[in-house]
Amino acid sequence: MIHDLEAYHALHQYNLIFHKKTIDSDHAFERFRSNYFLPQEVEGISPAAQLAQKANQAFVDSQFSSIVSGAPKGTYTNLSALQSAYPNGAEGIFLVLESGHWYYWNSTTSAWLDGGVYQSTGIGDKTISPRKTNFIEVDTSFNKFDGNYLLNVGINSSSNLLVSNPNRNTLIVPVEGNKTYSIVKGVATDVFIIKSSTQSTLSVGGTLDGLVSVSATGTTLRQQVTTGASDKWLAVQFTTSGQEPYVEVTEGTRNTLVSDAYTLVAPNLDVYRKGDVYNKEEIHNFGFGHENIGYLHLDTDINLFDGIYKDGITLNSQFRIDAADELRKVALIKISPGKTYTVTRTASSLFRLGTHTKEIINVGESLDGTVKFESATENHYSFTAGASDRLLVVLTTYTGENPFLQVLEGYNSEIIQNYYPVSPIGIDMYSRKQIDSMIGGAEGQRKIRLIKSGSQLDIYLPSKKSLNYVHYVYKLVVDPTINSDVWRMWQMDVVDSTLSPLYATFDNTEWEGVLKESGGAGDFIGGHHGDERTTDIHMLVDGKPVDLTGPDFNLEVSDEIKIVNKSILNSFFDAGDDLFERIKVTTWTKDGMTIENKWKAIKSVRISVGYVAMLSLNRSVGSNRLVDYVRNNSDFSIESVEATTETKYTGATEYEFWGEDSGFYAKIELETDFNKYPTEQSFSTNAQTNKVKAYFDITYPYKDFNLGDVLSAKAIYTVVS
C-alpha cells in the first residue's frame, strides 16, 4: 500500500503525460494544465479528501493498464455497440462515432466511462471554395472564368441552346465584341465545344446565336476564337461525364496555362497571380539579392550561375543566338579557358548549350567555341572549355519557367543547393529612399523592356502602381502617298505583366509636333501628316550605341532609351521644296517619355500653325470609359471630355487627363522659351470621334522664319495605369 498523496501525485503525473501526448503544442498543454489540474492544488481542495477510498496499488495499476495509449483500439457507432462488444471491459480507449467521445473501462465500477471529445474532424484538402463561402471571390482580371461551372447543363449543338443534361457541365463568361480570346486547359476532356451568344442574359434555355461555333476534339488543349461584333457571352462544354477541369479564358492569343488554380481574393487582401509572387528562396536571393543590394554577391564556390535568365532570347539548333518570344530564355555564364565544368538542370525540357570565345554575345551571332551539346533526356553534362572559350550559353526552357540550373567547376553532377546562394562582402549604408527604389515595389524590381523586330521598336515602361507596362511603338513609316519616310511614334497601349495587350490609348496619330504653312496649305507637314524623311538616326541604350539597322534583339534596360532622329520637312505645296531641318530627340525612362524638337529653317517661310507638343488619347476602349476629365494649369478648370469646347487658354503649359473608374492618368507638360513663344493657343478638344486631344500652338497668329531661325520645344509625357 502507498500513501494517499503518493497515489494522487502518481495519477496526476500520468494524466499530465497522457494529455501531453494528445495536445499539439507546449503552449496549449500548459494552458490545459493550468485550467484542469492546477486549481486542485491551489484552491484549498484536499487531495486526501478526494482519495478517501484509500487508493491502493492494485487500483492504480488497474487504471494505468486500462488506458495504455492515446490511440483508439476500436471504433463503434454508439455506446450500446461498445458495451455489447466488451461487456466485461477491455484495455485501451475506444471511439464512439455517435457522440465523437472516447471511452475507457473503469474496473472499480465495472462500467465504460466517457473521456470527452476525442478529436475534431480535419478540414479536407480543397473543401473550402468560393461556392461554399460568402467572403471569398475569384479574381477575374486575368482569367475571365471563376471556376464555377453550370452543373448538369450542356450545349445542344444542333439547336444552339443551353439545355439541362445530367453530367454535362458548362462554363459561361462575359466577352466583348470583335476580340480574340484563348481557352486553355491542362488535361484532355470528353469534348471541347465553344459557342457565343448575343443575348443580354444567358441561362438554361438561352440561345447561342453568336459568331463563334467551334467543336474540337477533347484532346485539344487550347483554342482561340474571335467574337462577333454583338457577342456578349462565351459558353464552353468539356464533359459528358461530370468533369470540372481547371481552365483559363483570357483575352488575346495564349497557348499555355499561367497558373494551376483560380486566384482567390478576400476582403482587404491584395492578390497576385502565382507567377508574380516571389517564393521563399526568391525573396531570400532575388527580392533582396545580390543584384539589388550592394553588400551581397553570388557565392560562386557553390554555383557559377546567378539565376538571372535573359528573357526573349533563344539558342537555336544551329547554335545561333536569336530573338524569341518571352517563353524562351538563356543563361549566360562566364568561364575560363581550359577548365572543366559540369552543368546540371532540374527541368525536363530541351537541354542545349555551347561555348563562345567572347564574354559578350549579340542576337544574330553564332557560338564559335569548341563545345556544342544538345539532349532531351540528359540532366547534366561535363565538358572542358577550349583554349579560347570564355562564355557558356545554356537553353533549358521554352515554356516560360525559370528552372534551377547549377554550373560547377569539375566533375560533379550532384545538386549542392537547390537555390542560388549569396554571401555578404561588407556593409554598405543606404538611405530609406534608396532601399525603396531598389526593393520597395514591383516597379523597383522591373526593368524597361526593348524589343526590335525589323524596322519597329517595342518599348515597355513598367507601371508605378501595378504589374502592367505602358507600351510604346516607334517605327519606320514609309508611305509614298503622303511623301513619308520617317521614324516616328506609332502607338501607345497598356499591356499586362506578360506583355499581352489590355487596351490601346492611341495608334497612328500625331504626338510629336507638326507645322502648317501659311497661304492655304491643305495639311500639316511632319510625322503623321507626311512630307518628312529621316536622314540620320541614332539610338543609345543605357548610354551605349545600338545599331537600328542591325539584327533584331530583346533587351532589358536599366535606365534610359534615347533616339536622335534627324529629318527634312518639305513644303505641302511642292515635295521638292525643303523648308526645315528637324532634330527630334525621344527619351524613355521609368518616369515616362520626353520629346525634344528643334526645327531649323532652311529658307524663309511663314508658319500659320505650330503645334510643337500634342497629346491624343482614346476616350473609350470598347464599352469601357478610359478618360472622363481634362484639366489645364492656366485656370485649373476641370472639363468633361464629352463637353470640351476648345477654349483657348493663354499661358497653359500643362494638361492632365484621367478616368473616374478606369485608373488611367496621362499628363503632358510643355517647356520652351515662353517669352519668345507665348502659348496663346493651347486647348483641348473632342472633335474627333472617340478622341480627346491637347494642343500647344506657340506660333499664333503666325510666325515668320528666316534662314537659320530655330523653333525649339520639349514635351514631357507621364502615363499611369
Secondary structure, DSSP 8 states (H G I E B T S, - for coil): ---HHHHHHHHHHHHHHHHHHHSS-HHHHHHHHHHHTHHHHHSS--HHHHTTT---HHHHHHHHHH---SSEEEEESSHHHHHHH-TT--SSEEEETTTTEEEEEETTTTEEEEEEE-------TT---GGG-SS-EE--SS-S--S--BTTEEEETTTTEEEE-TT--EEEEE--TT-EEEEEESS--SEEEEEEE--SS--TT-B--SS-EEEEETT--EEEEE--TT--EEEEE--SS-----EEEEES---S-S-SS--EE-TT-----GGGS--HHHIIIIITTTTT-TTEEE-TTT-S--S--EETEEE-TTSBEEE--TT-EEEEEE--TT-EEEEEE---S-EEEEEESSS---TT-B--SS-EEEESS-SEEEEE--TT--EEEEEEESSS----EEEEESS--S-S-SS--EEE-------HHHHHHHHSSHHHH--EEEEEETTEEEEEEE-SSSS-EEEEEEEEEEEGGGTEEEEEEEEEEEE-TTS-EEEEEEESS--S-EEEETTT-SS-BSGGG--EEEEEEEEEETTEEE-TTS--EEEEESS-EEEEEEEEEE-SS-TT-EEEEEEEEEEEETTEEEEEEEEEESS-EEEEEEEEEEEEEESEETTEE---EEEESSS--EEETTS-----BSS--EEEEE-TTT--EEEEEEES-TTTS--TTBEEE--STTEEEEEEE-S-S-EEE-TT-EEEEEEEEEEE-
